[in-house]
Amino acid sequence: MAVVVITGCSSGFGLEAALAFARRGDTVCATMRNLAKADVLRARAAEMGVTVEVEALDVTDDESVAQAIATITQHHGAIDVLVNNAGVGFGGPVETMPMAAAQSLMDTNFWGAVRMIRGVLPAMRERRAGVIINVTSISGLIPGALYTGIYAASKHALGALSEALLTEVGPYGVRVVCVAPGFSATEISANRETTDDGIAGSVYEADARWWNDFMANSIASGAGAAFVAEAIVAASIDPATPLQQPVGEDAALYLNLWDQTRTFETWIETALGVVEMTAGPRPTPR
């Protein structure tokens, strides 16, 4: 059985993945920034009769990452699987989204994964074995959508990094997979330090609210976190898993739409039509 380290386990994909790996009998080190949020995971694990170890880890802090990896390695030896799941998911207009919020989002979603990768990779490369799973998003495989520019940029960046990384570490026996869910009902949008998204009072407010209505409806009807967690576990086991692994019917739908259009201009015209079917006519710019 494997030693599995997962980031962002207080809710959503991370919590469900921790339980799914534990059901297999793996040694699961579930990490999160705030251990006060570990009660749900601990209760679920006890209810299921499985063991999940909880470790404090802030992916935006170099020292926290280094300390957690050192502690886990000391207790369990080699880390076999790293699941980079920690992330925040919120948007705002490129022009008015506060820079602090944009930088925080990128630091968690992209640089946080980089810190973790750099922490586990030397030992994996030395042993010529290991799996790195980066939880990205369908937003990282299709053109960026309005008012999600920074979020989509973080996922595109992580996907591109993963492609380069696989080319570098594949010869050392290390696998890299991007699990890219579509819309999913999780608490990711709540996992942020600020509620200022630059929408209120901006010239984009009506348009952004229109877009956010569509997003809220799509997320509410999306696949459950447990479904994505099973895909994460499967990717860790199956060496034939492709580097980019979309998850969910809506992910397949949007990828197929992109395959059919293949130019941004055609894509955005078609995609906005899909949004209008759910959210109504797009507001006129003011």
C-alpha positions in Angstrom: 0.0 0.0 0.0 1.1 3.6 -0.7 1.9 6.6 1.5 -0.3 9.3 0.2 -0.1 13.1 0.9 -3.1 15.2 0.0 -3.3 19.0 0.4 -6.6 20.9 1.1 -8.4 18.2 2.9 -10.8 20.2 5.1 -13.6 19.7 2.5 -14.4 18.8 -1.1 -12.1 16.7 -3.3 -9.4 16.6 -0.7 -11.6 15.3 2.1 -13.2 12.7 -0.1 -9.9 11.6 -1.7 -8.4 11.1 1.8 -11.3 8.8 2.7 -11.1 7.0 -0.7 -7.4 6.3 -0.3 -7.9 5.2 3.3 -10.6 2.7 2.2 -7.9 1.0 0.0 -5.7 0.6 3.1 -3.2 3.3 2.1 -1.4 5.4 4.7 -3.1 8.8 4.2 -1.6 12.1 5.4 -4.4 14.6 5.0 -3.1 18.1 5.2 -4.9 21.4 5.6 -3.9 25.0 6.7 -6.3 25.2 9.6 -6.6 22.1 11.8 -9.8 23.5 13.4 -11.5 22.4 10.2 -10.5 18.8 10.5 -13.5 17.7 12.6 -15.6 16.6 9.6 -12.8 14.5 8.1 -12.1 12.9 11.4 -15.7 12.1 12.1 -16.2 10.7 8.6 -13.1 8.5 9.0 -14.2 7.2 12.4 -17.7 6.5 11.0 -16.2 4.5 8.1 -13.7 2.7 10.4 -10.6 3.9 8.5 -7.5 5.7 9.6 -6.5 9.2 8.3 -3.7 11.2 9.8 -4.1 14.9 9.8 -1.2 17.3 9.4 -1.0 21.1 9.4 0.3 22.5 6.1 0.0 25.8 4.4 0.9 25.5 0.8 1.6 29.2 0.5 4.4 29.0 3.2 7.8 27.5 2.3 8.6 26.6 5.9 5.2 25.0 6.5 5.6 22.8 3.4 9.2 21.8 4.3 8.3 21.0 7.9 5.2 18.9 7.0 7.1 16.9 4.4 9.9 16.3 6.8 7.5 15.1 9.5 5.6 12.8 7.2 8.8 11.3 5.8 10.3 10.8 9.2 7.1 8.9 10.4 6.3 6.9 7.2 9.4 6.9 5.0 8.9 7.5 1.3 6.0 9.5 0.0 4.5 7.5 -2.9 1.7 9.7 -4.0 1.3 13.5 -3.8 -2.1 15.0 -4.5 -2.0 18.7 -5.0 -5.6 19.6 -4.3 -5.4 22.8 -2.2 -7.0 25.6 -4.0 -9.3 28.6 -4.0 -11.9 29.2 -6.7 -13.3 32.7 -7.2 -13.1 35.3 -9.9 -13.6 38.9 -10.8 -13.0 41.4 -13.6 -9.3 41.5 -14.8 -9.5 45.3 -14.5 -10.9 45.6 -11.0 -10.2 42.4 -9.1 -7.9 43.5 -6.2 -4.3 42.6 -6.9 -3.9 41.1 -3.4 -6.8 38.7 -4.1 -5.4 37.8 -7.5 -2.0 37.2 -6.2 -3.3 35.1 -3.3 -5.3 32.9 -5.7 -2.3 32.3 -7.9 -0.1 31.7 -4.8 -2.4 28.9 -3.6 -3.4 27.3 -6.9 -0.2 27.5 -8.7 2.8 28.3 -6.5 1.4 26.1 -3.7 1.6 23.1 -6.0 5.1 24.0 -7.1 6.3 24.2 -3.5 4.8 20.7 -2.8 6.3 19.2 -6.0 9.7 20.6 -5.2 9.4 19.2 -1.7 8.7 15.6 -2.7 10.4 15.3 -6.0 14.1 14.7 -4.9 13.2 11.6 -3.0 10.8 10.3 -5.7 13.5 10.9 -8.4 16.1 9.2 -6.2 13.9 6.1 -5.7 12.8 6.3 -9.4 9.1 5.9 -8.3 6.3 8.2 -7.4 3.1 9.8 -8.6 2.2 13.5 -8.6 -1.5 14.3 -9.2 -2.4 17.9 -9.8 -6.0 18.7 -9.4 -6.6 21.3 -12.1 -10.0 22.1 -13.8 -11.7 22.0 -17.1 -11.0 25.7 -16.9 -7.4 24.8 -17.6 -8.2 22.9 -20.8 -10.5 25.4 -22.6 -10.3 29.1 -23.3 -10.6 31.4 -20.3 -14.1 32.4 -19.4 -15.2 35.9 -18.5 -14.7 36.9 -14.9 -12.7 33.8 -14.1 -9.5 35.0 -15.8 -7.1 34.7 -12.8 -8.6 31.4 -11.7 -8.4 30.0 -15.3 -4.8 31.3 -15.6 -3.8 29.4 -12.5 -5.2 26.2 -13.8 -3.7 26.7 -17.3 -0.3 27.4 -15.6 -0.5 24.3 -13.5 -1.4 22.2 -16.6 1.5 23.6 -18.6 3.9 23.1 -15.7 2.7 19.5 -15.4 3.4 18.8 -19.1 6.9 20.1 -18.7 7.4 18.3 -15.4 6.4 14.9 -16.9 8.9 15.4 -19.7 11.6 16.1 -17.1 10.9 13.4 -14.5 9.3 10.7 -16.6 12.8 9.2 -17.3 13.2 8.8 -13.5 10.1 6.8 -13.1 7.8 9.5 -11.7 4.3 9.9 -13.2 2.4 13.2 -13.4 -1.3 13.4 -13.9 -3.7 16.4 -14.1 -7.2 15.5 -12.9 -9.4 18.1 -14.4 -13.0 18.1 -13.0 -15.8 20.0 -14.6 -18.3 21.8 -12.4 -18.4 20.3 -8.9 -20.4 21.0 -5.8 -17.7 21.8 -3.3 -16.8 24.6 -0.9 -13.8 25.9 -3.0 -15.2 29.4 -3.5 -15.4 29.8 0.3 -11.7 28.9 0.8 -10.4 32.4 0.5 -9.2 35.2 2.8 -11.1 38.1 1.2 -14.6 38.6 -0.2 -13.6 41.6 -2.3 -13.7 40.4 -5.9 -13.8 43.8 -7.5 -17.3 43.3 -8.8 -19.5 45.5 -6.6 -19.7 49.1 -7.9 -17.7 48.4 -11.0 -18.9 48.9 -14.6 -18.9 45.1 -14.9 -21.3 44.5 -12.0 -24.4 43.5 -13.9 -22.5 41.4 -16.4 -20.5 39.7 -13.7 -23.7 39.0 -11.7 -25.2 37.5 -14.8 -22.2 35.2 -15.3 -22.1 34.3 -11.6 -25.7 33.1 -11.7 -24.8 30.7 -14.5 -21.7 29.5 -12.5 -23.8 29.0 -9.3 -26.4 27.0 -11.1 -23.7 24.9 -12.9 -21.8 24.2 -9.7 -24.9 23.3 -7.8 -25.8 20.7 -10.4 -22.3 19.4 -10.8 -20.7 16.1 -9.9 -20.2 15.3 -6.3 -16.7 15.5 -4.8 -16.7 11.7 -4.1 -16.9 11.1 -7.9 -13.8 13.2 -8.5 -12.0 11.6 -5.5 -12.5 8.1 -7.1 -10.9 9.5 -10.3 -7.9 10.7 -8.3 -7.4 7.3 -6.7 -7.8 5.6 -10.1 -5.2 7.9 -11.7 -2.8 7.1 -8.9 -3.1 3.4 -9.5 -3.3 3.1 -13.3 0.0 3.9 -15.1 -1.9 4.2 -18.4 -3.7 7.3 -17.2 -3.0 10.2 -19.6 -1.4 13.4 -18.3 -4.6 15.3 -18.9 -7.6 13.4 -17.3 -10.9 15.3 -17.6 -13.6 14.2 -15.1 -17.3 14.5 -15.5 -19.9 14.7 -18.2 -19.8 18.5 -18.4 -16.0 18.4 -18.7 -16.4 16.1 -21.7 -19.1 18.4 -23.1 -17.0 21.6 -23.0 -13.9 19.8 -24.3 -16.0 18.5 -27.2 -17.3 22.0 -27.8 -13.8 23.3 -27.9 -12.7 20.6 -30.3 -15.5 21.6 -32.7 -14.8 25.3 -32.7 -11.0 25.6 -32.2 -10.9 29.3 -32.6 -11.5 31.6 -29.6 -14.0 33.8 -31.6 -16.2 30.8 -32.5 -15.8 29.3 -29.1 -16.9 32.4 -27.1 -19.9 33.0 -29.3 -21.1 29.5 -28.8 -20.3 29.4 -25.1 -22.1 32.6 -24.4 -25.1 31.2 -26.2 -25.0 28.2 -23.8 -24.8 30.6 -20.8 -27.8 32.6 -22.1 -29.9 29.5 -22.2 -29.4 29.2 -18.4 -29.0 32.8 -17.2 -31.0 34.7 -19.7 -29.8 37.5 -22.1 -26.5 39.0 -21.4 -26.8 42.6 -19.9 -25.9 45.5 -22.1 -22.6 47.2 -21.1 -23.1 50.4 -19.3 
